[in-house]
Amino acid sequence: MQHLYGTNDTFNLGNTSYLFDDSTTYFETIWDSGGTDEIVYSGKQPIELSLDSASGSFIGKRVKGYSDNGTHLTEIKNIYIADFVTIENASGGSGNDLIEGNFASNFLVGGKGNDNLYGHGANDVFVGGEGNDFIYGGEGVDIVLSSLSNFEVNYLGTQNFQLRSSGYEGVDSLFNVERIYVGNLDLPSRIIGLDINQGDSSGSVFRLYNAAFNRAPDGFEVGYHVNDIENNEFQLLDIARNFLLSPEFSKTYGPNQSDEDYVKTLYENVLNRTPAEFELEYYTDQFESFSTEKAKTLLNFSESPENITLIFPPNRIWY
């Protein structure tokens, strides 16, 4: 039809909810022209839902059709999203669901059951719900939203965590998820940073405080500067430069240090050792040739593999 008459650019132009349950059997294609849209399933069947355009999903009661050679019945996908259509959000029912997002920033809710939720390249939000869920954030800064404040977070490996709740939410496994928000998404009561590796916002701010002030930051300090990085277009180098101008930095490192004394103090405060002669010569030569600056050198020490090994932060950072 669209090939003959063109696309309908005004159909379902606003925010639309596509609702499915177990009261009937569905076989349809979703065409949507715009807005922030969602697919919501409230039934008991396990669903396999993909938000990719031009994709099909199993939602609700299964639809069966004959195979290509017509010899036997097989289950076929029954809900399709048309090509060039973007559906942003999805919610599963009470079965064990598989929900996969798309290139947009998705809000994915598992509901009851043991669910698998997959994000992709944008900043996604996940609610596992009841049961033991597997949540895969993918790229971007991804958030798991928890309604409970009584839980444990266990570090299992690189960007791999276990969220263990004492309540009905069960044990969730988190992969490439950067934050846990407790309570409301817009105004959480607490934020837990899971992005603690080299170059990650929460971990880098944590380490930079240790390097600049020879102390660990409190939660407010981490949150303030993480917000600067992710929402105000600050770079870590900008924050390091601001730290160098602070009275606390001057008190920690001493005022008006020579380049050589500054490097020695960096090794002492950050790496807890004295520099080898070649290390001292390297950095003093860098300063003399104007190849670096004190803030950049501070940041290099802070994010160095040696320092990360020394002060690897806790498996989560509250702020």
N, C-alpha and C positions, 0 to 999 in steps of 0.2 A: 504494500500500500504506500509506504513512504517513498519507495522507488518511483511510483507512478505520480503521487500527489505532493511529495515533499513532507518534511517533518512538521508535526504540530508543536510549535514552540510555546504554546500557552496552556497546554494540558497539565494539570497538577503543578502549577508554577510555584505555589507556596510550600510551606512545611507540611509534608504529608506523612501520615502513619498508615502503613499497610499491615492490616491486622489479620492473623490467621489463627484458627483453633482446630478442634477435632470434630466440630459439628457437621462438616461436609468434606468432600474431596475437592482439591484444587488442581487446576491445570491452566496456568495463565502466564502472561508476560507483562512485566511492569514497564510502563513508559512514563517517564517523569521529566518535566522540563526545567525544574529548578527547586530552590529552597533547601532546607536541611531536613532530610527524610529518614524514616526508620522502617524497618521490618520487625514486627513484634509477633511472636508465636506464644500462645498461652496454653497449649495442649500438653499431652503427656508423651507423645511420640519422640524418640530421639531424632534430631534434625541434623542435616549436613547443609550448612548455609554458606554461600560465598557471595560477598558484596561486589565482586568484580563485574564490570559491565560485560555483556555478551556471555554471561555464565548462567548455569542452571543449578538448582538446589533441590534437595529432598526436604519438604516441609509438610508436616501433618500426615494424614493417611496416605499410604503409599499408592502410587499409580503404577499399573502394570501394562506392559505392551508386549507384542510378539517380537521375537528376535528377528534379525535381518532375513534369515531363511524361513521364518514363520513356524519353527518347530516347537518353541517353548516360550512361556511367558517370562518376562524379566522386569524388575523394577526400573522405572525411568524417572528422570528428574521432572519435577512438576511445576516449579516456580522459576521463571527466567527473568533476568534483568536485561533489558534491551541494550544494544550497543550504544555507546556514548551517553548512557544514563549513569548518574552518580547517586548512590544511596549511602548515606554516611553512617547510620547507626543500626544496631540490631540487638534483639533480646530473644533468648531462648526460653523454652518451657521447663517442665519438670523432668525431662529425660536427660540422658547423657548426650549432650550436644557437641557438635563441632561447628564453630563459627569463625569464618575467615574474613578479615577486613579487606580494604582496597588501598589505593594510593592516597585517599583523603584522610583527614584526622577523624578516626572512628571512635564511637562510644559503644563498646560491646559488653553485653550483660549475659552471663551464663544461665542464671536462674538456679533452680534446684537441679540436683544431679551432679555427676562427675563430668565436667565439661572441658573441652579444649578450645581455647580462644587464641587467635592469631592476628597480630597487627602486621603492618608492612612499613612503608617508608615515612609516614608522618608521625605526629605526636598523638598517640592514642590513649584512651582511658578504658580501663577494664574493671568490671565488677564480677568476681567469680560467683558470688552467691553461695548457697548451701552446697555442701559436698566437697570432694577433693578435686581441685581443678588444676589444669596445666595452662599457664598463660605465657605466651610468647610475644614479647613486645616488638621485635624487629628494630628497624632504624628509628631515629627520632627520640624525643624525651617522652617516655611512656609512663603512665601512672596507673597503679592499682588503687582503687578506692575501697576502703574498709569501713564498715559501720561500727566495728568493735575496736575498743582501745586495749583490750586484754589479749595480747598475742605475743608470740616469740618470732624473731627473725633469725634464721640460721644461714650462715654463709656456706655454700657447698662448692664453690669454685668460681672461676671467672664469670662475673655477671650472672650467676646462678644462685638463687636463694630459695629458701623454704619458709613460707609464712604459715605458722602453726597457731591456730585459734583454739581457745578453750571452749568456744561456743559452737553454734551450728554451722559455721562457715568452714569447718574442717581444716585440712592441711592442703595448702596450695603451693605448687611449684612455679617459680617465677624465672623466666629466662629473658635476658636483655630488657629488663624493666628498670627504670631509673628512680622512680619515686613510689612511696606508699603514702597516700593521703588518708588521714583518719577523720571521719565525719563527713562534712560537706565539701564538695569539690571546689566551690567558689570561695569558701572561708573555712578551711580545714582547721581542726583544733590542734593537730600536729602534722608535721611532714617528716618523713623518713627518707633520707637520701641513700640510695643504693649504688649510685654512680661514683665509685671510689677509686677507679683505676686511673692510670696516667692520662692526663688530658680531660678527664671527666670533671664536671663543674664542682660537685660537692667535695670530692676527694682533693681536687686541686686547691680549692679555697682552704680546706682544712690544713693541707701541707704548707701553703703559703703563710698562714698565720704562724705555724711552728717555726718556719724559716725566718720570718721577719721579726717576731716578738719572743721567740724561744718559749712559747706556750701554746696550748691547744685553745681554739676558739670556743665560745659558747654557741648555743643553737641560733640565737638571734644574729650573731655576727656571720655565721655561715649562710643563713637564709638571706640576709641583706645583700651579700655580694653575689650569691647564686642568682638572685633576682636581677642584679645589675648585668650579669653575663647573659642571661637568657631573655631578658625583656628590655634592657636599656642599651644593648649593643656594646657593652663594655668587653674588653679583652682582659685576660689575666695580667698582661703587661701593664694595662692602665691601672689596675688595682695595686700591682707591685709599686708603681710610681707613686701612687697616693700613700702607700704604706711608708715609703722612704721619707715623705714629708711630715710624718706624724711625730709628735713628741715621744710616743712610746718607742718608736724605732730609734730615735736619737738616744734615748736612755739605754736601750738594749745594746746598741753597737758603739755608742760614744759619738760625740760631735766632731765634725771636721777630721775624719780619719783619712789618712793617706790611702792610696789604692792598695798598697801592700798590706797595710793593717786591716783594711776592709776585707780582703781575701782571707787573711788569717782568721778573722773573726767569723766569717762565713763557715769556714771549715770547722771551727770550734763549736759554733752554735747549731749548725745544721747537720753536719756529719759526725760531730763528736770526736774529731781527731785533728791532728796538725797536718798541713799539706806537705807532700813531698816537694823537693826543690823544683823539679820540672813542672809540677802543678802550679806552684806559686809563680814561676817565671811565665808560664802560659797565660795566666790571667792578667798579670801586670803588663805583659806585652800587649794583650788585647786592649787594655785601658790606654796605654801610651799611644797606640796606633788608632785610637778612636773607633775600634771595631766593635765595641760593646759599650754598655752603660751599666751603672750599678743595679738598676731595677731589673734589667734583662739578666744579669748575672745571678741576682737573687732568685729569679724565677727558674733559671737553669739548675741551680742547686736544689731548689724545692722539688722540681719534677724529675730529678735525676734518678735512675734506677737504684743507686746506692741509698738515697734518702727515702725512697718509697719502701725499700726493704727495712730500713731502720724504724720508720714511724708509720708503717702501714696502719691506716685508721681502723677503727672498729668496723665490724661488718655492716654497720649502718650508722648514719649520722642524723641525729634528731635535730630538727629546727622548726 
